[in-house]
Amino acid sequence: MLEVDFHSHSHFSRCGVHSVIELLTRAKELGMQGLAITDHGPALASTTPSPFFDRLHDPVPGVRLLKGMECNIVDEHGTIDFPSRYLEYSDVVLLGIHPNCAGGQSSDYYTALLAAALRRNPFVDIVTHVNDPSFPVDFEAVATVAKELGMAMELNNSKTALARTPPEVTGAMLTAFRKVGCRVALCSDAHAINEVGCDEAVRPLLSHFGIGEELVVNATGSSAFVFVEERRSVKLQCMH
């Protein structure tokens, strides 16, 4: 179980089942220290209202609300759909390739697409589910860019728990992470309250593929909050 989970979706995402309060309440029941609500960006028709960012403050006592978004790439020049007005309120910004992007392209295409978006948007904190077989990438190349920019690569529990990616693809991804020495974020990618904080499908893979705890940004609650504060300085630079 994660002490701080950096990736979850509420019903503001069309794919999420529960409310922000329900997700946070579940996190509190589990004894978690924090939960990031990272609904999809507007390119996937998310309905996150602006008060979530600028007016909601830890509505469930005892568990910290981390505000964020899982963003989408909207063109080949590296543009993403993160509304810049939310940056000052955001604790964690995620970016992944999603079905709004053209399907059936090569690994070279998706690698270049993702790398361009990361370089153009250095305030992104975590690169999500690069082991999605629908959008193959060069794991080592993407991890190298992420490391250069101080970002973390996600190890997504849902992709493995729901068998949405072949084990050999996840293994190749983790082998690349170890080789590059990039930082890693364990995330549930919860879409329902029963998935909040879950990491049981992927945590054993860390030791199996030789990834040390020192590389895991949310190995503990304390390390997770240190990562958030470290990355906040990057967001502040991007605001000026």
Accessible surface in RSA format (square Angstrom, percent):
REM  Atomic radii and reference values for relative SASA: ProtOr
REM  Chains: A
REM  Algorithm: Lee & Richards
REM  Probe-radius: 1.40
REM  Slices: 20
REM RES _ NUM      All-atoms   Total-Side   Main-Chain    Non-polar    All polar
REM                ABS   REL    ABS   REL    ABS   REL    ABS   REL    ABS   REL
RES MET A   1   111.85  57.9  65.47  43.3  46.39 110.4  66.31  56.4  45.55  60.3
RES LEU A   2     1.44   0.8   0.07   0.1   1.37   3.4   0.50   0.4   0.94   2.5
RES GLU A   3    73.69  42.3  70.33  53.2   3.36   8.0  24.81  48.0  48.88  39.9
RES VAL A   4     0.06   0.0   0.00   0.0   0.06   0.2   0.00   0.0   0.06   0.2
RES ASP A   5     0.00   0.0   0.00   0.0   0.00   0.0   0.00   0.0   0.00   0.0
RES PHE A   6     0.00   0.0   0.00   0.0   0.00   0.0   0.00   0.0   0.00   0.0
RES HIS A   7     0.05   0.0   0.05   0.0   0.00   0.0   0.05   0.1   0.00   0.0
RES SER A   8     0.00   0.0   0.00   0.0   0.00   0.0   0.00   0.0   0.00   0.0
RES HIS A   9     0.87   0.5   0.87   0.6   0.00   0.0   0.00   0.0   0.87   1.0
RES SER A  10     0.00   0.0   0.00   0.0   0.00   0.0   0.00   0.0   0.00   0.0
RES HIS A  11    96.32  52.6  78.92  54.9  17.40  44.5  49.18  50.7  47.14  54.9
RES PHE A  12    46.69  23.4  45.81  28.4   0.88   2.3  45.81  27.8   0.88   2.5
RES SER A  13     1.05   0.9   0.00   0.0   1.05   2.4   0.55   1.2   0.50   0.7
RES ARG A  14   191.02  80.2 151.41  77.2  39.61  94.3  63.89  87.3 127.13  77.0
RES CYS A  15    60.85  46.0  38.78  43.3  22.07  51.9  43.88 111.2  16.97  18.3
RES GLY A  16    12.10  14.9   0.00   N/A  12.10  14.9   0.04   0.1  12.06  27.0
RES VAL A  17    97.37  64.1  74.72  67.6  22.65  54.6  79.06  68.7  18.31  49.7
RES HIS A  18    36.14  19.8  35.43  24.6   0.72   1.8  17.84  18.4  18.30  21.3
RES SER A  19    25.49  21.5  25.32  33.8   0.17   0.4  21.34  45.4   4.15   5.8
RES VAL A  20    10.13   6.7   8.77   7.9   1.36   3.3   8.77   7.6   1.36   3.7
RES ILE A  21    81.14  46.2  81.14  60.5   0.00   0.0  81.14  58.4   0.00   0.0
RES GLU A  22    83.56  48.0  78.03  59.0   5.53  13.2  31.59  61.1  51.97  42.4
RES LEU A  23     0.16   0.1   0.16   0.1   0.00   0.0   0.16   0.1   0.00   0.0
RES LEU A  24     0.30   0.2   0.30   0.2   0.00   0.0   0.30   0.2   0.00   0.0
RES THR A  25    52.65  37.4  52.65  53.4   0.00   0.0  43.97  59.1   8.68  13.1
RES ARG A  26    77.74  32.6  76.68  39.1   1.06   2.5   7.73  10.6  70.01  42.4
RES ALA A  27     0.00   0.0   0.00   0.0   0.00   0.0   0.00   0.0   0.00   0.0
RES LYS A  28    98.72  48.2  87.72  53.8  11.00  26.2  51.17  46.1  47.55  50.6
RES GLU A  29   120.62  69.3  80.20  60.7  40.43  96.3  42.13  81.5  78.49  64.1
RES LEU A  30    53.33  29.7  25.88  18.5  27.45  69.0  30.45  21.4  22.88  61.6
RES GLY A  31    60.99  75.2   0.00   N/A  60.99  75.2  35.12  96.4  25.86  57.9
RES MET A  32     6.13   3.2   0.71   0.5   5.42  12.9   1.72   1.5   4.41   5.8
RES GLN A  33    79.41  44.4  70.09  51.2   9.33  22.2  30.63  65.2  48.79  37.0
RES GLY A  34     0.00   0.0   0.00   N/A   0.00   0.0   0.00   0.0   0.00   0.0
RES LEU A  35     0.00   0.0   0.00   0.0   0.00   0.0   0.00   0.0   0.00   0.0
RES ALA A  36     0.00   0.0   0.00   0.0   0.00   0.0   0.00   0.0   0.00   0.0
RES ILE A  37     0.40   0.2   0.26   0.2   0.14   0.3   0.26   0.2   0.14   0.4
RES THR A  38     0.00   0.0   0.00   0.0   0.00   0.0   0.00   0.0   0.00   0.0
RES ASP A  39     4.23   3.0   3.26   3.2   0.97   2.3   2.11   5.0   2.11   2.1
RES HIS A  40    19.07  10.4  18.83  13.1   0.24   0.6  11.13  11.5   7.94   9.2
RES GLY A  41     0.00   0.0   0.00   N/A   0.00   0.0   0.00   0.0   0.00   0.0
RES PRO A  42    72.24  52.7  56.90  51.9  15.35  55.8  57.84  47.8  14.40  89.5
RES ALA A  43    43.04  39.6   8.53  13.2  34.51  78.5  21.18  29.8  21.85  57.9
RES LEU A  44    45.77  25.5  33.12  23.7  12.65  31.8  37.67  26.5   8.10  21.8
RES ALA A  45    45.10  41.5  33.33  51.4  11.77  26.8  43.20  60.8   1.90   5.0
RES SER A  46    20.21  17.1   2.44   3.3  17.77  40.9   2.63   5.6  17.58  24.6
RES THR A  47    87.78  62.4  69.73  70.7  18.05  43.0  67.83  91.1  19.95  30.2
RES THR A  48    24.92  17.7   6.06   6.1  18.86  44.9   5.62   7.5  19.30  29.2
RES PRO A  49    54.11  39.4  44.15  40.2   9.96  36.2  54.11  44.7   0.00   0.0
RES SER A  50    47.00  39.7  42.46  56.7   4.55  10.5  15.65  33.3  31.35  43.9
RES PRO A  51    53.44  38.9  52.44  47.8   1.00   3.6  52.81  43.6   0.62   3.9
RES PHE A  52     9.05   4.5   4.58   2.8   4.47  11.6   8.09   4.9   0.96   2.8
RES PHE A  53     0.15   0.1   0.15   0.1   0.00   0.0   0.15   0.1   0.00   0.0
RES ASP A  54    55.75  39.1  39.39  39.2  16.36  38.7   7.72  18.2  48.03  47.9
RES ARG A  55   178.78  75.1 155.72  79.4  23.06  54.9  44.69  61.1 134.09  81.3
RES LEU A  56    49.86  27.8  47.95  34.3   1.91   4.8  49.78  35.0   0.08   0.2
RES HIS A  57   134.50  73.5 111.68  77.6  22.82  58.4  83.02  85.6  51.48  59.9
RES ASP A  58    76.00  53.2  62.41  62.1  13.59  32.1  20.70  48.7  55.30  55.2
RES PRO A  59    43.85  32.0  11.40  10.4  32.45 118.0  21.28  17.6  22.57 140.3
RES VAL A  60    12.70   8.4  11.99  10.9   0.71   1.7  12.63  11.0   0.08   0.2
RES PRO A  61   100.70  73.4  92.40  84.2   8.30  30.2 100.70  83.1   0.00   0.0
RES GLY A  62    70.22  86.6   0.00   N/A  70.22  86.6  35.86  98.4  34.36  77.0
RES VAL A  63     6.01   4.0   0.00   0.0   6.01  14.5   2.67   2.3   3.34   9.1
RES ARG A  64    72.95  30.6  69.06  35.2   3.89   9.3  29.90  40.9  43.04  26.1
RES LEU A  65     7.97   4.4   0.38   0.3   7.59  19.1   0.38   0.3   7.59  20.4
RES LEU A  66     0.00   0.0   0.00   0.0   0.00   0.0   0.00   0.0   0.00   0.0
RES LYS A  67    16.58   8.1  16.58  10.2   0.00   0.0  11.47  10.3   5.11   5.4
RES GLY A  68     2.42   3.0   0.00   N/A   2.42   3.0   0.00   0.0   2.42   5.4
RES MET A  69     5.51   2.9   5.51   3.6   0.00   0.0   5.51   4.7   0.00   0.0
RES GLU A  70     1.55   0.9   1.55   1.2   0.00   0.0   0.00   0.0   1.55   1.3
RES CYS A  71     0.00   0.0   0.00   0.0   0.00   0.0   0.00   0.0   0.00   0.0
RES ASN A  72     0.00   0.0   0.00   0.0   0.00   0.0   0.00   0.0   0.00   0.0
RES ILE A  73     2.25   1.3   0.62   0.5   1.63   3.9   0.62   0.4   1.63   4.4
RES VAL A  74    68.19  44.9  35.92  32.5  32.26  77.7  40.89  35.5  27.30  74.0
RES ASP A  75    52.91  37.1  41.69  41.5  11.22  26.5  33.28  78.3  19.63  19.6
RES GLU A  76   112.14  64.4  93.86  71.0  18.28  43.5  30.83  59.6  81.30  66.4
RES HIS A  77   140.18  76.6 123.53  85.9  16.65  42.6  78.65  81.1  61.54  71.6
RES GLY A  78     0.08   0.1   0.00   N/A   0.08   0.1   0.00   0.0   0.08   0.2
RES THR A  79    42.47  30.2  40.82  41.4   1.65   3.9  38.08  51.1   4.39   6.6
RES ILE A  80    16.34   9.3   2.89   2.2  13.45  32.4   2.89   2.1  13.45  36.5
RES ASP A  81    19.20  13.4   7.24   7.2  11.96  28.3  17.25  40.6   1.95   1.9
RES PHE A  82    18.17   9.1   1.03   0.6  17.14  44.6   1.24   0.8  16.92  48.4
RES PRO A  83    23.42  17.1  12.90  11.8  10.52  38.2  23.42  19.3   0.00   0.0
RES SER A  84    94.85  80.1  79.43 106.0  15.42  35.5  45.58  97.1  49.26  69.0
RES ARG A  85   157.03  65.9 139.53  71.1  17.50  41.7  75.61 103.3  81.42  49.3
RES TYR A  86    12.89   6.0  12.89   7.3   0.00   0.0   7.57   5.7   5.33   6.6
RES LEU A  87    10.79   6.0   9.40   6.7   1.39   3.5   9.40   6.6   1.39   3.7
RES GLU A  88   100.46  57.7  74.61  56.4  25.86  61.6  10.63  20.6  89.84  73.4
RES TYR A  89    80.34  37.5  68.81  39.2  11.52  30.0  42.81  32.2  37.52  46.3
RES SER A  90     0.67   0.6   0.00   0.0   0.67   1.5   0.00   0.0   0.67   0.9
RES ASP A  91    16.01  11.2  14.07  14.0   1.94   4.6   0.60   1.4  15.41  15.4
RES VAL A  92     0.76   0.5   0.76   0.7   0.00   0.0   0.76   0.7   0.00   0.0
RES VAL A  93     0.00   0.0   0.00   0.0   0.00   0.0   0.00   0.0   0.00   0.0
RES LEU A  94     0.00   0.0   0.00   0.0   0.00   0.0   0.00   0.0   0.00   0.0
RES LEU A  95     0.00   0.0   0.00   0.0   0.00   0.0   0.00   0.0   0.00   0.0
RES GLY A  96     0.32   0.4   0.00   N/A   0.32   0.4   0.32   0.9   0.00   0.0
RES ILE A  97    10.41   5.9   7.35   5.5   3.06   7.4   7.35   5.3   3.06   8.3
RES HIS A  98    11.74   6.4  11.47   8.0   0.28   0.7  11.28  11.6   0.46   0.5
RES PRO A  99   108.31  78.9  84.57  77.1  23.74  86.3  86.96  71.8  21.35 132.7
RES ASN A 100    57.69  39.8  17.51  16.9  40.17  96.7  23.30  56.1  34.39  33.2
RES CYS A 101    17.52  13.2   5.40   6.0  12.11  28.5   7.98  20.2   9.54  10.3
RES ALA A 102    55.83  51.3  37.67  58.1  18.16  41.3  49.39  69.6   6.44  17.1
RES GLY A 103    51.36  63.3   0.00   N/A  51.36  63.3  26.95  74.0  24.41  54.7
RES GLY A 104    82.40 101.6   0.00   N/A  82.40 101.6  42.95 117.9  39.46  88.4
RES GLN A 105    74.18  41.5  61.20  44.7  12.98  30.9   4.43   9.4  69.75  52.9
RES SER A 106    66.02  55.8  52.05  69.5  13.97  32.2  51.50 109.7  14.53  20.4
RES SER A 107    41.42  35.0  36.66  48.9   4.76  11.0  29.76  63.4  11.66  16.3
RES ASP A 108   115.69  81.0 108.62 108.1   7.07  16.7  31.54  74.2  84.15  83.9
RES TYR A 109    59.03  27.6  50.88  28.9   8.15  21.2  45.39  34.1  13.64  16.8
RES TYR A 110     0.22   0.1   0.22   0.1   0.00   0.0   0.22   0.2   0.00   0.0
RES THR A 111    16.66  11.8  16.66  16.9   0.00   0.0  16.66  22.4   0.00   0.0
RES ALA A 112    63.12  58.0  52.02  80.3  11.10  25.3  59.49  83.8   3.63   9.6
RES LEU A 113     9.80   5.5   6.21   4.4   3.59   9.0   9.06   6.4   0.74   2.0
RES LEU A 114     1.13   0.6   1.13   0.8   0.00   0.0   1.13   0.8   0.00   0.0
RES ALA A 115    19.44  17.9  19.41  30.0   0.03   0.1  19.44  27.4   0.00   0.0
RES ALA A 116    34.15  31.4  23.94  36.9  10.21  23.2  31.36  44.2   2.79   7.4
RES ALA A 117     0.00   0.0   0.00   0.0   0.00   0.0   0.00   0.0   0.00   0.0
RES LEU A 118     0.00   0.0   0.00   0.0   0.00   0.0   0.00   0.0   0.00   0.0
RES ARG A 119   120.80  50.7 101.42  51.7  19.38  46.2  49.22  67.3  71.58  43.4
RES ARG A 120   135.85  57.0 109.32  55.7  26.53  63.2  38.75  53.0  97.10  58.8
RES ASN A 121    15.00  10.3  15.00  14.5   0.00   0.0   0.00   0.0  15.00  14.5
RES PRO A 122    44.55  32.5  44.45  40.5   0.10   0.4  44.45  36.7   0.10   0.6
RES PHE A 123    24.85  12.4  24.55  15.2   0.30   0.8  24.85  15.1   0.00   0.0
RES VAL A 124     0.00   0.0   0.00   0.0   0.00   0.0   0.00   0.0   0.00   0.0
RES ASP A 125     0.48   0.3   0.48   0.5   0.00   0.0   0.33   0.8   0.15   0.1
RES ILE A 126     0.00   0.0   0.00   0.0   0.00   0.0   0.00   0.0   0.00   0.0
RES VAL A 127     0.00   0.0   0.00   0.0   0.00   0.0   0.00   0.0   0.00   0.0
RES THR A 128     0.61   0.4   0.00   0.0   0.61   1.4   0.00   0.0   0.61   0.9
RES HIS A 129    12.66   6.9  10.15   7.1   2.51   6.4   3.56   3.7   9.10  10.6
RES VAL A 130     7.74   5.1   1.93   1.7   5.81  14.0   6.94   6.0   0.80   2.2
RES ASN A 131     0.74   0.5   0.37   0.4   0.37   0.9   0.37   0.9   0.37   0.4
RES ASP A 132    19.72  13.8  18.89  18.8   0.83   2.0   2.08   4.9  17.64  17.6
RES PRO A 133    63.91  46.6  41.25  37.6  22.67  82.4  46.89  38.7  17.02 105.8
RES SER A 134    70.10  59.2  50.68  67.6  19.42  44.7  26.99  57.5  43.11  60.4
RES PHE A 135    16.01   8.0  13.86   8.6   2.15   5.6  13.86   8.4   2.15   6.2
RES PRO A 136    54.86  40.0  50.68  46.2   4.18  15.2  54.86  45.3   0.00   0.0
RES VAL A 137    11.76   7.7   0.95   0.9  10.81  26.0   0.95   0.8  10.81  29.3
RES ASP A 138    67.44  47.2  60.06  59.8   7.38  17.4  18.49  43.5  48.95  48.8
RES PHE A 139    29.16  14.6  26.20  16.2   2.96   7.7  26.20  15.9   2.96   8.5
RES GLU A 140    67.63  38.8  66.59  50.4   1.04   2.5  17.80  34.4  49.83  40.7
RES ALA A 141    38.79  35.7  28.15  43.4  10.64  24.2  37.14  52.3   1.64   4.4
RES VAL A 142     0.18   0.1   0.00   0.0   0.18   0.4   0.18   0.2   0.00   0.0
RES ALA A 143     0.00   0.0   0.00   0.0   0.00   0.0   0.00   0.0   0.00   0.0
RES THR A 144    67.69  48.1  66.80  67.7   0.90   2.1  57.49  77.2  10.20  15.4
RES VAL A 145    12.03   7.9  12.03  10.9   0.00   0.0  12.03  10.5   0.00   0.0
RES ALA A 146     0.00   0.0   0.00   0.0   0.00   0.0   0.00   0.0   0.00   0.0
RES LYS A 147   109.35  53.3  94.73  58.1  14.62  34.8  59.13  53.2  50.22  53.5
RES GLU A 148   110.41  63.4  72.89  55.1  37.52  89.3  44.85  86.8  65.56  53.5
RES LEU A 149    43.20  24.1  28.60  20.5  14.60  36.7  34.08  23.9   9.12  24.5
RES GLY A 150    21.77  26.8   0.00   N/A  21.77  26.8  21.37  58.6   0.39   0.9
RES MET A 151     0.53   0.3   0.00   0.0   0.53   1.3   0.00   0.0   0.53   0.7
RES ALA A 152     0.00   0.0   0.00   0.0   0.00   0.0   0.00   0.0   0.00   0.0
RES MET A 153     0.00   0.0   0.00   0.0   0.00   0.0   0.00   0.0   0.00   0.0
RES GLU A 154     0.25   0.1   0.00   0.0   0.25   0.6   0.00   0.0   0.25   0.2
RES LEU A 155     0.25   0.1   0.25   0.2   0.00   0.0   0.25   0.2   0.00   0.0
RES ASN A 156     0.68   0.5   0.00   0.0   0.68   1.6   0.00   0.0   0.68   0.7
RES ASN A 157     5.40   3.7   5.40   5.2   0.00   0.0   0.00   0.0   5.40   5.2
RES SER A 158    11.84  10.0  10.46  14.0   1.39   3.2   8.59  18.3   3.26   4.6
RES LYS A 159    31.84  15.5  31.77  19.5   0.07   0.2   5.28   4.8  26.56  28.3
RES THR A 160    43.53  31.0  31.14  31.6  12.38  29.5  32.06  43.1  11.47  17.3
RES ALA A 161    53.48  49.2  18.64  28.8  34.84  79.3  25.05  35.3  28.43  75.3
RES LEU A 162    86.91  48.4  65.10  46.6  21.80  54.8  70.01  49.2  16.90  45.5
RES ALA A 163    87.37  80.3  58.68  90.6  28.69  65.3  62.10  87.4  25.27  67.0
RES ARG A 164   151.36  63.6 132.05  67.3  19.31  46.0  38.21  52.2 113.15  68.6
RES THR A 165     9.98   7.1   0.52   0.5   9.46  22.6   2.78   3.7   7.20  10.9
RES PRO A 166    49.45  36.0  43.35  39.5   6.09  22.1  48.91  40.4   0.54   3.4
RES PRO A 167   112.72  82.2  99.58  90.8  13.15  47.8 107.06  88.4   5.66  35.2
RES GLU A 168   125.13  71.8 108.61  82.2  16.52  39.3  67.77 131.1  57.36  46.8
RES VAL A 169    39.89  26.3  36.93  33.4   2.96   7.1  39.89  34.7   0.00   0.0
RES THR A 170     4.58   3.3   4.58   4.6   0.00   0.0   3.96   5.3   0.61   0.9
RES GLY A 171     7.82   9.6   0.00   N/A   7.82   9.6   7.26  19.9   0.56   1.3
RES ALA A 172    51.64  47.5  38.75  59.8  12.89  29.3  45.78  64.5   5.86  15.5
RES MET A 173     0.08   0.0   0.08   0.1   0.00   0.0   0.08   0.1   0.00   0.0
RES LEU A 174     0.00   0.0   0.00   0.0   0.00   0.0   0.00   0.0   0.00   0.0
RES THR A 175    54.64  38.9  54.64  55.4   0.00   0.0  43.39  58.3  11.26  17.0
RES ALA A 176    10.92  10.0   7.61  11.7   3.31   7.5  10.50  14.8   0.42   1.1
RES PHE A 177     0.94   0.5   0.45   0.3   0.49   1.3   0.68   0.4   0.26   0.7
RES ARG A 178   112.49  47.2  99.34  50.6  13.14  31.3  31.65  43.3  80.84  49.0
RES LYS A 179   148.51  72.5 114.21  70.1  34.31  81.7  80.01  72.0  68.50  73.0
RES VAL A 180    21.16  13.9   7.87   7.1  13.29  32.0  13.97  12.1   7.19  19.5
RES GLY A 181    23.33  28.8   0.00   N/A  23.33  28.8  15.91  43.7   7.42  16.6
RES CYS A 182     0.25   0.2   0.00   0.0   0.25   0.6   0.09   0.2   0.16   0.2
RES ARG A 183    61.85  26.0  61.58  31.4   0.27   0.7  33.67  46.0  28.18  17.1
RES VAL A 184     0.22   0.1   0.22   0.2   0.00   0.0   0.22   0.2   0.00   0.0
RES ALA A 185     0.00   0.0   0.00   0.0   0.00   0.0   0.00   0.0   0.00   0.0
RES LEU A 186     0.00   0.0   0.00   0.0   0.00   0.0   0.00   0.0   0.00   0.0
RES CYS A 187     0.03   0.0   0.00   0.0   0.03   0.1   0.00   0.0   0.03   0.0
RES SER A 188     0.87   0.7   0.25   0.3   0.62   1.4   0.25   0.5   0.62   0.9
RES ASP A 189    11.91   8.3  11.90  11.8   0.00   0.0   0.00   0.0  11.91  11.9
RES ALA A 190     0.00   0.0   0.00   0.0   0.00   0.0   0.00   0.0   0.00   0.0
RES HIS A 191    47.42  25.9  47.42  33.0   0.00   0.0  33.63  34.7  13.79  16.0
RES ALA A 192    16.67  15.3  16.67  25.7   0.00   0.0  16.67  23.5   0.00   0.0
RES ILE A 193    59.31  33.8  58.95  43.9   0.36   0.9  58.95  42.4   0.36   1.0
RES ASN A 194   107.82  74.4  87.72  84.8  20.10  48.4  39.53  95.1  68.29  66.0
RES GLU A 195    40.15  23.0  39.98  30.2   0.17   0.4  15.97  30.9  24.18  19.7
RES VAL A 196     1.35   0.9   0.00   0.0   1.35   3.3   0.00   0.0   1.35   3.7
RES GLY A 197     0.00   0.0   0.00   N/A   0.00   0.0   0.00   0.0   0.00   0.0
RES CYS A 198    21.10  16.0  20.64  23.0   0.45   1.1   2.33   5.9  18.77  20.2
RES ASP A 199     2.86   2.0   2.54   2.5   0.32   0.7   0.00   0.0   2.86   2.9
RES GLU A 200   111.17  63.8  93.33  70.6  17.84  42.5  72.05 139.4  39.12  31.9
RES ALA A 201    27.55  25.3   9.25  14.3  18.31  41.6  18.64  26.2   8.92  23.6
RES VAL A 202     0.07   0.0   0.07   0.1   0.00   0.0   0.07   0.1   0.00   0.0
RES ARG A 203    81.76  34.3  78.59  40.1   3.16   7.5  50.11  68.5  31.65  19.2
RES PRO A 204    82.50  60.1  70.38  64.2  12.11  44.0  78.80  65.1   3.70  23.0
RES LEU A 205    41.11  22.9  41.11  29.4   0.00   0.0  41.11  28.9   0.00   0.0
RES LEU A 206    15.38   8.6  15.38  11.0   0.00   0.0  15.38  10.8   0.00   0.0
RES SER A 207    96.10  81.2  70.37  93.9  25.73  59.3  55.37 117.9  40.72  57.0
RES HIS A 208   139.82  76.4 107.31  74.6  32.51  83.2  67.39  69.5  72.43  84.3
RES PHE A 209    39.47  19.7  38.95  24.1   0.52   1.4  39.47  23.9   0.00   0.0
RES GLY A 210    48.18  59.4   0.00   N/A  48.18  59.4  29.71  81.5  18.46  41.4
RES ILE A 211     7.23   4.1   0.26   0.2   6.97  16.8   0.81   0.6   6.42  17.4
RES GLY A 212    25.44  31.4   0.00   N/A  25.44  31.4  21.95  60.2   3.48   7.8
RES GLU A 213   117.55  67.5 105.95  80.2  11.61  27.6  35.06  67.8  82.49  67.4
RES GLU A 214   148.01  85.0 107.87  81.6  40.14  95.6  72.24 139.7  75.77  61.9
RES LEU A 215    40.87  22.8  40.39  28.9   0.49   1.2  40.87  28.7   0.00   0.0
RES VAL A 216     5.51   3.6   1.24   1.1   4.27  10.3   1.34   1.2   4.17  11.3
RES VAL A 217    10.66   7.0   3.45   3.1   7.21  17.4  10.63   9.2   0.03   0.1
RES ASN A 218     0.94   0.6   0.00   0.0   0.94   2.3   0.00   0.0   0.94   0.9
RES ALA A 219    20.12  18.5   5.34   8.2  14.78  33.6   5.38   7.6  14.74  39.1
RES THR A 220    56.25  40.0  56.16  56.9   0.09   0.2  50.94  68.4   5.31   8.0
RES GLY A 221     0.16   0.2   0.00   N/A   0.16   0.2   0.00   0.0   0.16   0.4
RES SER A 222    79.57  67.2  72.94  97.3   6.63  15.3  38.34  81.6  41.23  57.8
RES SER A 223    37.99  32.1  29.74  39.7   8.25  19.0  34.69  73.9   3.30   4.6
RES ALA A 224     0.00   0.0   0.00   0.0   0.00   0.0   0.00   0.0   0.00   0.0
RES PHE A 225    41.65  20.8  41.24  25.5   0.41   1.1  41.65  25.3   0.00   0.0
RES VAL A 226   100.02  65.8  95.88  86.8   4.14  10.0  99.03  86.0   1.00   2.7
RES PHE A 227     5.23   2.6   3.98   2.5   1.25   3.3   5.18   3.1   0.06   0.2
RES VAL A 228     1.77   1.2   0.31   0.3   1.46   3.5   1.56   1.4   0.21   0.6
RES GLU A 229    89.90  51.6  79.95  60.5   9.94  23.7  49.67  96.1  40.23  32.8
RES GLU A 230    75.96  43.6  63.97  48.4  12.00  28.6  45.60  88.2  30.36  24.8
RES ARG A 231     3.59   1.5   3.59   1.8   0.00   0.0   0.57   0.8   3.02   1.8
RES ARG A 232    64.57  27.1  64.34  32.8   0.22   0.5  37.07  50.7  27.49  16.7
RES SER A 233    54.54  46.1  51.12  68.2   3.42   7.9  38.58  82.1  15.96  22.4
RES VAL A 234    33.47  22.0  33.47  30.3   0.00   0.0  33.47  29.1   0.00   0.0
RES LYS A 235     3.66   1.8   3.66   2.2   0.00   0.0   3.38   3.0   0.29   0.3
RES LEU A 236    88.39  49.2  88.20  63.1   0.20   0.5  88.39  62.1   0.00   0.0
RES GLN A 237   130.45  72.9 113.17  82.7  17.28  41.1  45.00  95.8  85.45  64.8
RES CYS A 238    50.63  38.3  16.38  18.3  34.24  80.5  14.79  37.5  35.84  38.6
RES MET A 239    76.01  39.4  40.77  27.0  35.23  83.9  47.07  40.0  28.94  38.3
RES HIS A 240   181.43  99.2 117.93  82.0  63.49 162.4 117.74 121.3  63.69  74.1
END  Absolute sums over single chains surface
CHAIN  1 A     9727.8       7528.6       2199.2       5655.7       4072.1
END  Absolute sums over all chains
TOTAL          9727.8       7528.6       2199.2       5655.7       4072.1
